[in-house]
């Protein structure tokens, strides 16, 4: 189930389209992979309003960094020798 991201987008001194792009990327991340989000961000960069495209790409980059951090942590756990609990 997805949650609609509604709210006042006039915070932080940025243009409202920036936050609309971030919200759309957040919503899209529930159904799309990071590769699909990156392609969609590129399309927005070519055809959408620039602040919207920047907001969308910022959220995609955050998702990529979160994914990389989790992957590194899981890899470290997978390669750690576990002590036998007997």
C-alpha positions, -999 to +999 in steps of 0.1 A: +000+000+000+014+034-009+008+066+010+000+098-009+026+125-002+005+156+003+017+187+021+029+222+019+059+223-005+070+258+005+097+249+030+134+255+029+133+283+004+132+259-025+108+261-054+077+239-048+085+219-080+117+206-062+096+191-035+071+177-059+099+159-077+111+144-044+076+133-035+071+117-069+104+098-066+094+087-032+061+074-045+077+058-075+103+040-054+075+017-040+070+002-075+102+007-095+138-004-092+167+020-088+176+015-124+141+024-135+141+054-112+175+066-127+161+063-162+130+082-153+151+109-136+170+113-169+138+117-188+127+143-163+160+161-167+154+163-205+117+172-205+105+185-171+109+217-152+145+219-138+137+222-101+113+192-104+141+171-121+166+181-094+142+171-067+135+138-083+172+130-089+181+140-053+157+115-039+170+088-064+206+095-053+195+092-016+179+058-024+211+047-042+232+057-012+209+039+012+210+008-010+248+008-011+251+012+026+227-017+033+246-039+007+279-031+024+265-040+058+249-072+046+281-082+029+301-076+061+277-098+080+278-125+054+316-127+056+318-127+094+325-160+110+298-168+135+308-183+169+292-216+176+266-210+203+270-245+219 
